[in-house]
């Protein structure tokens, strides 16, 4: 089977199993890096991430990547981690006479694309998490200050479960552009980084994410700008998928031989 044909089959399977009908589909890529959620983009930290240009009239881009297990110093965290970066043009002052800038990341399970299970609000001094049940009702909420709830880049004792499996932080600067990220703009930007544990219930499949930015648009109202679907196959899933594709190709080849 030709390489191009194999890639087309893989792409069709991804579309069938993971993508929504929304035109803006962001695919999370596997990374070997250990991204640090500090509101600053380091060289190489997001270079292999999937990316998509901003929507809603905002200049910038959103990036996504994932990995199994996370290592900081001598400490290892188990689980599948998803990482999101939103780098947008800063068109306002820090608080614009109101609340400091922040971003809201809604995360939906693969099994329920209607009711979100986490709403993560990233700020410059910490983050807020709302947790939902399968009916879309808030069942728990907590505010974490980065001064007291240290991120995994700062301590080996960070217990992800205590923080809803989330760490997030924002910042200002031009580090996304100077580090060479695709579609990054050359300006004084707002940078929001989010890491969260992918729940076991997702089985490493599609996780829909909706991100909102209360920038200068609409008088600081939350504005949904991009609806994304991420395909994150577990290694075992990838192996089975690959074997299935190879088997399909072999069967087709044998059938062609029998005809001739």
Secondary structure by P-SEA (a helix, b strand, c coil): ccaaaaaaaaaaaaaacccccccbbbbbbbbcccccccccccccccccbbbbccccccccbbbbbccccccccccccccbbbbbbbbbbbcccccccccccbbbbbbbcccccccccbbbbbccccbbbbbbcccccccccccccccccccccccccccccccccccccccccccccccccccccccbbbbbbbbbbccccccccbbbbbbbbccccccccccccccbbbbbbcaaaaaaaaaaaaaaaaaaaaaaaaac
